[in-house]
């Protein structure tokens, strides 16, 4: 039988025996009164110990009057006083069921409660536990009751975590009538715990959150005022079956909602039953003066237009019309919700404006205005058949997109079949969501591009920003993506594949993209600049800046990465960088946090997963790895790829490159050479296939071991002595050609004049001896000069050396450093020899000395 005993009765008895003057005055209690109080406690103790702490009715405005012996903390049961709260808890005499009463004052300590105690503050305005700006001010891992305190100035105000199980463990504490304020991270943190009561508290001015439930279930949160925190009240992970009543959330950055990151996503993706996350939250809970509508297992209803927040869980045929929804983790959240109509709402300043999440289909989003939500409209992996019309989405960090991992979760092609037309706009630009389109050009004013099962599409001259992806291709062939500016997305350009298993036919269907051309794009501040799974493709002449992962080939073969510049693909560009257990509270979200690659620390300039690709003429600077030949996320290793004529400069990681199985080729033989490595310290006194011939050739005399581990060895047999510049030399005999220059000078103003048959460029250096090694395709050598040419520096011929192979002629010469113009010109005719007019020129690799040379 439940006892009617309460601490309030003890308080009343003590007050009566203390006389009339007991408000804040130290009184002496006669021995009879004290004995009576102790007898009540002793006889009541078994009932307290066996019954739930929730039976206590504590009123901190009714002071307890005690005999005090100089110490401010009192165990009522033992009549022993203590100097600190923690010493009273830790005392051997303090046992489960005891009551600790704390006088008004400031207590600079961190209180750890590991006994079933009741802690009562004399007055919550003046009984203060101060954490000194560190740690957990009050930590509970047992059935305890805490009432009548101000708990402030820690990392966390009240922290409850009884264990490590993902399922909540019963604790049964009561947190009643406290101020929990001014903490660095959070007010009340409930983790992996259940059966607790949090009531009548003021939770304010905590930087990250007010009340946070993390894998916490069967808790009652009621009658709390939660204001001016980062999050007001939020749920994270497997937080089910909590009851919320009469909580007032006001002026928090995000008042209420579900944290759709990390363990919440993992839990919902792993659940096989709906609705997944269910709590009892009725409209008595208020966000900025408006009720919360958290609807579970409902159908054929309309949400009242006074809603301040809307969460639909396992609902069908619900209409949301004419609501103003702001300052929450979501404006509208759909879980297992179908046939929902979201019409003519104003949705602003939320983390997600409208989040159509797991297993939510056949929903309609029409005529809504979404302003300044970090994420505007987000369509999840397992949702399909969404119809969008006439929505205006503006000012978001990620205005629009489908889940970055949608290709992994597709069950059949219908998961892609959303009906989204160009009446929807992102910052005034139309959404392009094309399915089964062919031979078209995407309008240049577009704000987002998705192609599915499409061919021969041109995406050119677009300025795209602030979406989950800016350009997304699935199973689309012969696409050209050129001259676009792409910034601030999880994936700048994502060319993927998708597949599913047809159980009726036992056939696994897989759809790839082929023949994708990506050229002359600028990609800045995306998570992954370019991710591509598309054989026979080209990525060229693009600039990628501050994308933690620059270019990623995943399972791609027979493709070419050439003449791209990749700068600062490094973890250091990620900001903010909070502690791992706190990142979920930091907004704006990392624009790359949903990337599988980046969450598994695939960081660097270029990653090649696939076979028979060519990586040529790229410059990678200040990146974690310049290049890696393994896509670890998918277990795809780069094998039989050719990597040469690249500049790998100032890797911020331990190594410039990582190879695989010695199966890649890190140079193109001699005389073509390998790559420039900024950490190569070799010399160049020799030349030739075995680097044993006299004279320099711009190639190091010693091979370079860029990565030493046997299975992943990177060995460049012909490392370059200076950076290489690769220039587009145009089309010759319908073949595109490059001309490259290796030089320790700065090379600029490259020109190739087909009319005058002249090639020229400037070299600039401050001191010492400069050198150039020019690689000219033989088709140009023959067409321009018929094999007869000379090299002029500042208008004067210089001595040069040369080598040839089947494709190219290689010309090497030196000069004292300054600023000069270098020109390679044909010799129209020459005869005789003079001392003051000579040149060295080559014809099929043989040196000739000519008298009376004329240079054109």
GIDA-V68439 format. One record per residue. PHI is phi in radians with two decimals (* if undefined). Layout:
phi:PHI
phi:PHI
This chain:
phi:*
phi:-1.21
phi:-1.35
phi:-1.65
phi:-1.15
phi:-2.55
phi:-1.10
phi:-1.00
phi:-1.18
phi:-1.07
phi:-1.05
phi:-1.10
phi:-1.13
phi:-1.12
phi:-1.13
phi:-1.10
phi:-1.40
phi:-1.57
phi:1.60
phi:-1.51
phi:-1.69
phi:-2.21
phi:-1.36
phi:1.29
phi:-1.84
phi:-1.23
phi:-2.03
phi:-1.76
phi:-1.67
phi:-1.21
phi:-1.05
phi:-1.15
phi:-1.10
phi:-1.11
phi:-1.08
phi:-1.06
phi:-1.09
phi:-1.16
phi:-1.07
phi:-1.07
phi:-1.11
phi:-1.10
phi:-1.23
phi:-1.41
phi:-0.97
phi:-1.06
phi:-1.20
phi:-1.08
phi:-1.19
phi:-1.58
phi:-1.71
phi:-1.20
phi:-1.10
phi:-1.16
phi:-1.32
phi:-1.20
phi:-2.10
phi:-1.83
phi:-2.17
phi:-1.21
phi:-1.36
phi:-1.79
phi:-1.24
phi:-1.67
phi:-1.83
phi:-2.27
phi:-1.33
phi:-2.03
phi:-1.95
phi:1.72
phi:-1.85
phi:-1.62
phi:-2.03
phi:-2.25
phi:-1.54
phi:-1.12
phi:-1.24
phi:-1.83
phi:1.06
phi:-1.75
phi:-1.78
phi:-2.44
phi:-1.36
phi:-2.35
phi:-1.16
phi:-1.14
phi:-1.15
phi:-1.18
phi:-1.18
phi:-1.34
phi:-1.02
phi:-1.06
phi:-1.28
phi:-1.46
phi:-2.14
phi:-0.90
phi:1.61
phi:-1.32
phi:-1.97
phi:-1.91
phi:-1.84
phi:-2.09
phi:-1.13
phi:-1.03
phi:2.65
phi:-1.85
phi:-2.01
phi:-1.51
phi:-2.79
phi:-1.99
phi:-1.73
phi:-2.00
phi:-1.81
phi:-2.11
phi:-2.23
phi:-1.41
phi:-2.08
phi:-2.00
phi:-1.83
phi:-2.15
phi:-1.56
phi:-1.06
phi:-2.78
phi:-1.15
phi:-1.28
phi:-2.14
phi:-1.77
phi:-2.10
phi:-1.84
phi:-2.01
phi:-1.49
phi:1.08
phi:1.25
phi:-2.42
phi:1.16
phi:-1.68
phi:-1.19
phi:-2.21
phi:-2.08
phi:-2.09
phi:-2.36
phi:-2.68
phi:-1.27
phi:-2.44
phi:-2.22
phi:-2.21
phi:-2.57
phi:1.46
phi:-2.19
phi:-1.74
phi:-2.07
phi:-2.58
phi:1.03
phi:-2.09
phi:-1.25
phi:-2.25
phi:-1.30
phi:-2.16
phi:-2.12
phi:-2.20
phi:-2.67
phi:-1.38
phi:-2.89
phi:-2.05
phi:-1.17
phi:-1.19
phi:-1.48
phi:-1.06
phi:-1.76
phi:-1.18
phi:-2.07
phi:1.43
phi:-1.55
phi:-2.13
phi:-2.09
phi:-2.34
phi:1.04
phi:-2.19
phi:-1.75
phi:-2.15
phi:-2.46
phi:1.02
phi:-1.80
phi:-1.13
phi:-1.92
phi:-2.53
phi:-1.45
phi:-2.13
phi:-1.96
phi:-1.92
phi:-2.18
phi:0.95
phi:-2.40
phi:-2.59
phi:1.32
phi:-1.81
phi:-2.14
phi:-2.12
phi:-2.51
phi:1.07
phi:-1.75
phi:-1.85
phi:-2.08
phi:-2.53
phi:1.05
phi:-1.69
phi:-1.15
phi:-1.70
phi:-2.72
phi:-1.55
phi:-2.20
phi:-2.13
phi:-1.88
phi:-2.17
phi:0.87
phi:-2.01
phi:-2.41
phi:1.05
phi:-1.78
phi:-1.96
phi:-2.07
phi:-2.54
phi:0.99
phi:-1.70
phi:-1.83
phi:-2.14
phi:-2.49
phi:1.06
phi:-1.88
phi:-1.13
phi:-1.67
phi:-1.41
phi:-2.10
phi:-2.39
phi:-2.05
phi:-2.53
phi:1.25
phi:-1.49
phi:-1.91
phi:-2.12
phi:1.09
phi:-1.56
phi:-1.95
phi:-2.08
phi:-2.44
phi:0.98
phi:-1.60
phi:-1.95
phi:-1.85
phi:-2.40
phi:1.02
phi:-1.41
phi:-1.02
phi:-2.31
phi:-1.19
phi:-2.71
phi:2.53
phi:-1.81
phi:-1.35
phi:-1.65
phi:-2.46
phi:0.82
phi:-1.25
phi:-1.15
phi:-1.06
phi:-1.07
phi:-1.14
phi:-1.22
phi:-1.14
phi:-1.52
phi:-1.44
phi:-1.84
phi:-2.16
phi:-1.75
phi:-1.60
phi:1.66
phi:-2.25
phi:-2.30
phi:-2.29
phi:-1.72
phi:-2.18
phi:-1.77
phi:-1.19
phi:-1.19
phi:-1.46
phi:-2.11
phi:-2.09
phi:0.80
phi:1.48
phi:-2.08
phi:-1.32
phi:-1.50
phi:-1.98
phi:-1.91
phi:-1.88
phi:-2.22
phi:0.98
phi:-2.02
phi:-2.68
phi:0.99
phi:-2.34
phi:-2.04
phi:-1.23
phi:-0.99
phi:-1.29
phi:-1.52
phi:-1.05
phi:-1.83
phi:-2.76
phi:-2.34
phi:-2.26
phi:-1.92
phi:-2.22
phi:1.02
phi:-2.02
phi:-2.40
phi:0.94
phi:-1.87
phi:-1.95
phi:-2.10
phi:-2.41
phi:1.31
phi:-1.67
phi:-1.94
phi:-2.20
phi:-2.60
phi:1.03
phi:-2.34
phi:-1.15
phi:-2.36
phi:-1.34
phi:-2.32
phi:-2.13
phi:-1.98
phi:-2.16
phi:0.90
phi:-1.99
phi:-2.20
phi:0.99
phi:-1.65
phi:-1.87
phi:-1.97
phi:-2.32
phi:0.98
phi:-1.81
phi:-1.83
phi:-2.22
phi:-2.49
phi:1.04
phi:-1.82
phi:-1.18
phi:-2.08
phi:-1.21
phi:-2.25
phi:-2.03
phi:-1.62
phi:-1.88
phi:-0.86
phi:0.93
phi:-2.05
phi:-2.36
phi:1.02
phi:-1.76
phi:-2.15
phi:-2.17
phi:-2.35
phi:1.18
phi:-1.62
phi:-1.95
phi:-2.06
phi:-2.12
phi:1.01
phi:-1.45
phi:-1.03
phi:-2.14
phi:-1.35
phi:-2.05
phi:-2.16
phi:-1.85
phi:-1.47
phi:-1.02
phi:-1.68
phi:-1.92
phi:-2.69
phi:0.98
phi:-1.49
phi:-1.91
phi:-2.21
phi:-2.48
phi:0.96
phi:-1.68
phi:-1.97
phi:-2.14
phi:-2.42
phi:1.29
phi:-1.64
phi:-1.21
phi:-2.32
phi:-1.16
phi:-2.66
phi:2.84
phi:-1.76
phi:-0.96
phi:-1.07
phi:-1.85
phi:-1.03
phi:-1.11
phi:-1.35
phi:-1.95
phi:-1.18
phi:-1.71
phi:-2.85
phi:-1.08
phi:-1.12
phi:-1.17
phi:-1.75
phi:-1.53
phi:-1.56
phi:-1.88
phi:-2.24
phi:-1.87
phi:-1.35
phi:-1.23
phi:-1.49
phi:-2.29
phi:-2.06
phi:0.84
phi:1.48
phi:-1.96
phi:-1.26
phi:-1.42
phi:-1.86
phi:-2.26
phi:-1.80
phi:-2.16
phi:1.00
phi:-1.85
phi:-2.54
phi:0.95
phi:-2.33
phi:-1.99
phi:-1.20
phi:-0.99
phi:-1.25
phi:-1.67
phi:-1.24
phi:-1.87
phi:-2.85
phi:-2.33
phi:-2.28
phi:-2.11
phi:-2.27
phi:0.91
phi:-2.07
phi:-2.39
phi:0.96
phi:-1.87
phi:-1.85
phi:-2.04
phi:-2.48
phi:1.10
phi:-1.79
phi:-1.96
phi:-2.10
phi:-2.75
phi:1.07
phi:-2.37
phi:-1.01
phi:-2.16
phi:-1.67
phi:-2.28
phi:-2.38
phi:-2.06
phi:-2.23
phi:0.87
phi:-2.15
phi:-1.99
phi:1.00
phi:-1.63
phi:-1.98
phi:-2.10
phi:-2.42
phi:1.03
phi:-1.85
phi:-1.85
phi:-2.33
phi:-2.43
phi:1.00
phi:-2.58
phi:-1.23
phi:-2.16
phi:-1.16
phi:-2.16
phi:-2.25
phi:-1.96
phi:-2.16
phi:-2.38
phi:-2.60
phi:-2.86
phi:-2.75
phi:-1.75
phi:-1.56
phi:-1.20
phi:-1.22
phi:-1.87
phi:1.02
phi:-2.02
phi:-1.64
phi:-1.71
phi:-2.32
phi:-2.15
phi:-1.88
phi:-1.75
phi:-2.36
phi:0.95
phi:-1.64
phi:-1.94
phi:-2.11
phi:-2.58
phi:0.97
phi:-1.76
phi:-2.05
phi:-2.19
phi:-2.31
phi:1.05
phi:-1.65
phi:-1.20
phi:-1.98
phi:-1.13
phi:-2.31
phi:-2.05
phi:-2.51
phi:-2.18
phi:-2.76
phi:-1.15
phi:0.99
phi:-2.07
phi:-2.36
phi:-2.12
phi:-2.54
phi:0.92
phi:-1.85
phi:-1.99
phi:-2.17
phi:-2.27
phi:1.03
phi:-1.74
phi:-0.89
phi:-2.08
phi:-1.35
phi:-2.19
phi:-2.27
phi:-1.65
phi:-2.17
phi:1.15
phi:-1.85
phi:-2.24
phi:0.97
phi:-2.11
phi:-2.30
phi:-1.97
phi:-2.51
phi:1.00
phi:-1.64
phi:-2.01
phi:-2.11
phi:-2.21
phi:1.09
phi:-1.57
phi:-2.62
phi:-1.04
phi:-1.12
phi:-1.44
phi:-1.32
phi:-2.61
phi:-1.34
phi:-2.22
phi:-1.36
phi:-0.98
phi:-0.96
phi:-1.42
phi:-2.07
phi:-1.06
phi:-1.12
phi:-1.62
phi:-1.53
phi:-2.19
phi:-1.17
phi:-1.10
phi:-1.04
phi:-1.15
phi:-2.02
phi:-1.24
phi:-1.55
phi:-1.34
phi:-1.05
phi:-1.13
phi:-1.33
phi:-1.15
phi:-1.77
phi:1.08
phi:-1.43
phi:-2.14
phi:2.64
phi:-1.29
phi:-2.35
phi:-2.08
phi:-2.08
phi:-2.00
phi:2.63
phi:-2.09
phi:1.02
phi:-1.68
phi:-2.03
phi:-2.02
phi:-2.49
phi:1.29
phi:-1.62
phi:-2.12
phi:-2.10
phi:-2.23
phi:0.93
phi:-2.05
phi:-1.03
phi:-1.98
phi:-1.17
phi:-2.66
phi:-2.35
phi:-1.81
phi:-2.68
phi:-1.71
phi:-1.19
phi:-1.01
phi:-1.82
phi:1.16
phi:-1.83
phi:-1.74
phi:-1.34
phi:-2.53
phi:1.08
phi:-1.70
phi:-1.96
phi:-2.21
phi:-2.73
phi:1.00
phi:-1.87
phi:-1.87
phi:-1.99
phi:-2.16
phi:0.97
phi:-1.09
phi:-1.58
phi:-1.59
phi:-1.27
phi:-2.37
phi:-1.27
phi:-2.57
phi:-2.28
phi:-1.81
phi:-2.86
phi:1.00
phi:0.97
phi:-1.63
phi:-1.94
phi:-1.98
phi:-1.76
phi:-2.66
phi:-1.88
phi:1.35
phi:-1.96
phi:-1.63
phi:-1.04
phi:1.57
phi:-1.94
phi:-2.21
phi:-1.57
phi:-2.06
phi:-1.17
phi:-1.76
phi:-1.48
phi:-2.05
phi:-1.35
phi:-2.00
phi:-2.38
phi:-1.93
phi:-2.29
phi:-2.54
phi:1.73
phi:-0.97
phi:-1.83
phi:0.87
phi:-2.23
phi:-1.77
phi:-1.23
phi:1.90
phi:-1.38
phi:-2.47
phi:1.42
phi:-2.07
phi:-1.10
phi:-1.26
phi:-1.99
phi:-1.16
phi:-2.11
phi:-1.65
phi:-1.35
phi:-2.44
phi:-1.57
phi:-1.19
phi:-0.99
phi:-1.22
phi:-2.10
phi:-1.07
phi:-2.10
phi:-2.18
phi:-1.69
phi:-1.30
phi:-2.40
phi:-1.13
phi:-1.43
phi:-1.51
phi:-2.72
phi:-1.04
phi:-1.97
phi:-1.96
phi:-1.99
phi:-2.11
phi:-1.33
phi:-1.70
phi:1.52
phi:-1.75
phi:-2.28
phi:0.93
phi:1.13
phi:-2.16
phi:-1.28
phi:-2.13
phi:-2.02
phi:-2.12
phi:-2.13
phi:-2.34
phi:-1.71
phi:-2.74
phi:-1.54
phi:-1.73
phi:-1.42
phi:-1.79
phi:-2.59
phi:0.95
phi:-1.23
phi:-2.45
phi:-2.31
phi:-1.85
phi:-1.22
phi:-1.24
phi:-1.53
phi:1.01
phi:-2.23
phi:-2.04
phi:-2.54
phi:-2.90
phi:-1.80
phi:-2.14
phi:-2.36
phi:-2.70
phi:-1.62
phi:-2.44
phi:1.38
phi:-1.69
phi:-1.63
phi:-2.48
phi:-2.33
phi:-2.23
phi:-1.78
phi:-1.87
phi:-2.07
phi:-0.98
phi:-1.07
phi:-1.11
phi:-1.32
phi:-0.96
phi:-1.29
phi:-1.23
phi:-1.33
phi:-2.20
phi:0.83
phi:1.46
phi:-1.95
phi:-2.70
phi:-2.43
phi:-1.88
phi:-1.92
phi:-2.07
phi:0.97
phi:1.43
phi:-1.96
phi:-1.18
phi:-2.19
phi:-1.28
phi:-2.44
phi:-1.99
phi:-2.58
phi:-2.44
phi:-2.36
phi:-2.33
phi:-1.11
phi:-1.87
phi:-2.35
phi:-1.97
phi:-2.04
phi:-2.09
phi:-2.16
phi:-2.69
phi:-2.22
phi:-2.90
phi:-1.24
phi:-1.21
phi:-2.99
phi:-1.96
phi:-2.34
phi:-1.77
phi:-1.82
phi:-2.34
phi:-1.93
phi:-2.25
phi:-1.35
phi:-1.81
phi:-1.23
phi:-2.79
phi:-2.70
phi:-2.69
phi:1.28
phi:-2.36
phi:-2.18
phi:-1.43
phi:-1.88
phi:-2.36
phi:-2.57
phi:-2.68
phi:-1.84
phi:-2.47
phi:-2.12
phi:-2.35
phi:0.94
phi:1.53
phi:-1.87
phi:-1.40
phi:-2.28
phi:-1.98
phi:-2.09
phi:-1.60
phi:0.95
phi:-1.43
phi:-1.98
phi:-1.87
phi:-2.21
